[in-house]
Amino acid sequence: MAKQGQEELTVSFSEQLLDPNLSFPDYQQTTRQLTLNRARCVDPTLIDTFLRNLRHGSDDVIKQKLNNYSKQTEHRNDTRLQKCDSLIHREIYPNWQVRDSIIDFCAAQATQLKYELDQQKSSEVIRTTVDTRLDPYSVRDLQHEEEKKYKQWNDLNNWVENNRTIEGILRGSSDHFLKQNCDQNVDYLRKFWDLSSK
């Protein structure tokens, strides 16, 4: 679940989404929160760690999680499809949704940052043209200064694209696993997109 303010996003998630081993009988589920802002997107160290833990808690151990559903007393008499459905709707899809909201928030921050940089660039006073005979390095210095201003945006944009690629790979693997072990006729990725777009 995500609540978005103008400049920050607070993501709430079950602690079980972070740790695949937290499925004990009588386990009291706790909810955690992570608040994101532009600074956390620009320096994504915390977000990277968090996403890595979320990915490990679902896609990396999906086989283990499905086996755990078979062992739990509340699911012992369920059919394999019912166990799959419980796993998907209780853990996999919520986990994917949290990860999507984090990446989408940082993508929106990248877009906003680019807009601000472009506005700043267009509002600057046009500099006096420097004669390259007097200062042969002036053009290079101006280009370097321009690149430096856009570096944060470029790094953030690359981070967003890399994480979307990672998500695509992991979800493709999970979809393949679920088709092999649950129902081969279900497109689990399409089902997720249909549910998350409502």
C-alpha positions as CSV (number, residue, x, y, z in Angstrom):
1,M,0.0,0.0,0.0
2,A,1.4,3.4,-0.9
3,K,0.4,6.9,0.1
4,Q,1.8,9.6,-2.1
5,G,2.3,13.2,-1.0
6,Q,3.6,15.8,-3.4
7,E,7.3,15.2,-2.7
8,E,7.3,11.9,-0.8
9,L,5.8,8.5,-0.8
10,T,5.2,6.3,2.2
11,V,5.1,2.6,1.4
12,S,3.4,0.2,4.0
13,F,4.2,-3.4,3.8
14,S,3.9,-6.6,5.8
15,E,7.2,-7.7,7.4
16,Q,6.5,-11.1,5.9
17,L,7.2,-9.6,2.4
18,L,10.8,-9.0,3.5
19,D,11.5,-12.3,5.2
20,P,10.3,-15.6,3.6
21,N,10.8,-17.4,6.9
22,L,8.2,-15.5,8.9
23,S,5.4,-17.9,8.4
24,F,5.0,-19.5,11.8
25,P,1.8,-20.5,13.5
26,D,0.4,-17.7,15.6
27,Y,2.9,-15.3,14.1
28,Q,1.8,-11.7,14.7
29,Q,2.1,-9.8,11.4
30,T,3.7,-6.4,11.7
31,T,3.5,-3.7,9.2
32,R,6.5,-1.5,8.3
33,Q,6.8,1.8,6.5
34,L,9.4,3.3,4.3
35,T,9.2,7.0,3.4
36,L,10.8,7.9,0.1
37,N,11.7,11.4,-1.2
38,R,13.8,12.7,-4.1
39,A,17.0,12.5,-2.0
40,R,16.5,8.8,-1.4
41,C,15.9,8.3,-5.1
42,V,19.0,10.2,-6.2
43,D,21.1,8.3,-3.7
44,P,19.3,4.9,-3.9
45,T,21.4,3.0,-1.4
46,L,18.6,2.4,1.0
47,I,16.1,1.7,-1.8
48,D,18.4,-0.8,-3.4
49,T,18.8,-2.7,-0.2
50,F,15.1,-2.6,0.4
51,L,14.3,-3.8,-3.1
52,R,16.9,-6.5,-2.9
53,N,15.2,-7.8,0.3
54,L,11.7,-7.6,-1.2
55,R,12.9,-9.5,-4.3
56,H,14.6,-12.1,-2.1
57,G,11.4,-12.4,0.0
58,S,9.3,-13.4,-3.1
59,D,10.7,-14.1,-6.5
60,D,14.0,-15.6,-5.3
61,V,12.3,-18.1,-3.0
62,I,9.1,-18.7,-4.8
63,K,9.5,-22.5,-4.8
64,Q,10.2,-22.5,-1.0
65,K,7.2,-20.3,-0.4
66,L,4.9,-22.6,-2.4
67,N,6.2,-25.6,-0.5
68,N,5.6,-23.7,2.8
69,Y,2.0,-23.3,1.8
70,S,1.8,-27.1,1.5
71,K,3.0,-27.5,5.0
72,Q,0.9,-25.0,6.7
73,T,-2.1,-26.5,8.5
74,E,-4.5,-23.8,7.3
75,H,-3.7,-24.8,3.7
76,R,-3.1,-28.5,4.1
77,N,-6.4,-29.6,2.5
78,D,-6.3,-27.0,-0.3
79,T,-5.7,-28.1,-3.8
80,R,-2.4,-27.1,-5.5
81,L,-4.2,-24.3,-7.4
82,Q,-5.7,-23.0,-4.2
83,K,-2.3,-22.9,-2.6
84,C,-0.9,-21.1,-5.6
85,D,-3.7,-18.6,-5.5
86,S,-3.1,-17.9,-1.8
87,L,0.6,-17.4,-2.4
88,I,0.1,-15.2,-5.4
89,H,-2.5,-12.9,-3.8
90,R,-1.1,-12.8,-0.3
91,E,2.6,-12.4,-1.1
92,I,3.7,-12.3,-4.7
93,Y,1.3,-9.6,-6.1
94,P,1.5,-7.3,-3.0
95,N,5.3,-7.6,-3.2
96,W,5.3,-6.7,-6.8
97,Q,3.0,-3.8,-6.2
98,V,5.2,-2.3,-3.5
99,R,8.2,-2.6,-5.8
100,D,6.3,-0.9,-8.6
101,S,5.2,2.0,-6.5
102,I,8.8,2.6,-5.4
103,I,10.2,2.5,-8.9
104,D,7.3,4.6,-10.3
105,F,7.8,7.2,-7.6
106,C,11.5,7.5,-8.4
107,A,10.7,7.7,-12.1
108,A,8.3,10.6,-11.4
109,Q,11.1,12.3,-9.4
110,A,13.4,11.9,-12.4
111,T,10.9,13.5,-14.7
112,Q,10.3,16.3,-12.3
113,L,14.1,16.8,-11.8
114,K,14.6,17.0,-15.6
115,Y,11.8,19.5,-15.9
116,E,13.3,21.7,-13.2
117,L,16.8,21.5,-14.8
118,D,15.3,22.4,-18.2
119,Q,13.5,25.3,-16.7
120,Q,16.6,26.5,-14.9
121,K,18.6,26.2,-18.1
122,S,16.1,28.2,-20.2
123,S,15.8,31.0,-17.5
124,E,19.6,31.5,-17.3
125,V,20.9,34.6,-18.8
126,I,22.6,33.9,-22.1
127,R,26.3,34.0,-21.5
128,T,28.6,36.2,-23.4
129,T,30.2,34.2,-26.2
130,V,33.8,33.6,-25.3
131,D,36.4,33.9,-28.0
132,T,38.1,30.4,-28.2
133,R,41.3,32.1,-29.3
134,L,41.4,33.8,-25.9
135,D,40.2,30.8,-23.9
136,P,40.6,27.6,-25.9
137,Y,39.0,25.5,-23.0
138,S,35.9,27.6,-22.6
139,V,33.7,25.4,-24.8
140,R,34.8,22.2,-23.0
141,D,34.3,23.9,-19.6
142,L,30.8,25.0,-20.5
143,Q,29.9,21.4,-21.7
144,H,31.4,19.9,-18.5
145,E,29.3,22.3,-16.4
146,E,26.2,21.3,-18.3
147,E,26.9,17.6,-18.0
148,K,27.4,18.0,-14.3
149,K,24.0,19.6,-13.8
150,Y,22.3,16.8,-15.6
151,K,24.3,14.0,-14.0
152,Q,21.8,13.4,-11.1
153,W,19.0,13.2,-13.5
154,N,20.9,10.8,-15.8
155,D,21.9,8.6,-12.9
156,L,18.4,8.5,-11.6
157,N,17.0,7.8,-15.0
158,N,19.4,4.9,-15.5
159,W,18.6,3.5,-12.1
160,V,14.9,3.5,-12.9
161,E,15.5,1.7,-16.3
162,N,17.8,-0.9,-14.7
163,N,15.3,-1.7,-12.0
164,R,12.5,-2.0,-14.5
165,T,14.6,-4.4,-16.4
166,I,15.4,-6.4,-13.3
167,E,11.6,-6.5,-12.5
168,G,10.9,-7.8,-15.9
169,I,13.4,-10.6,-15.7
170,L,12.3,-11.7,-12.2
171,R,8.7,-11.6,-13.0
172,G,9.2,-13.5,-16.2
173,S,11.0,-16.2,-14.2
174,S,8.2,-16.2,-11.6
175,D,5.6,-16.4,-14.3
176,H,7.4,-19.4,-15.8
177,F,7.6,-21.1,-12.4
178,L,3.9,-20.5,-11.7
179,K,2.9,-21.8,-15.1
180,Q,4.9,-25.0,-14.5
181,N,3.7,-25.6,-10.9
182,C,0.2,-24.0,-10.8
183,D,-1.8,-23.4,-14.0
184,Q,-0.1,-23.3,-17.3
185,N,-3.1,-21.6,-18.9
186,V,-2.9,-18.5,-16.7
187,D,-0.8,-15.5,-17.7
188,Y,0.2,-14.4,-14.2
189,L,1.9,-11.2,-15.4
190,R,-1.3,-10.1,-17.3
191,K,-3.4,-11.0,-14.3
192,F,-1.1,-8.8,-12.1
193,W,-1.4,-5.8,-14.5
194,D,-5.2,-6.2,-14.7
195,L,-5.4,-6.2,-10.8
196,S,-3.0,-3.4,-10.3
197,S,-4.7,-1.1,-12.9
198,K,-8.0,-1.3,-11.1
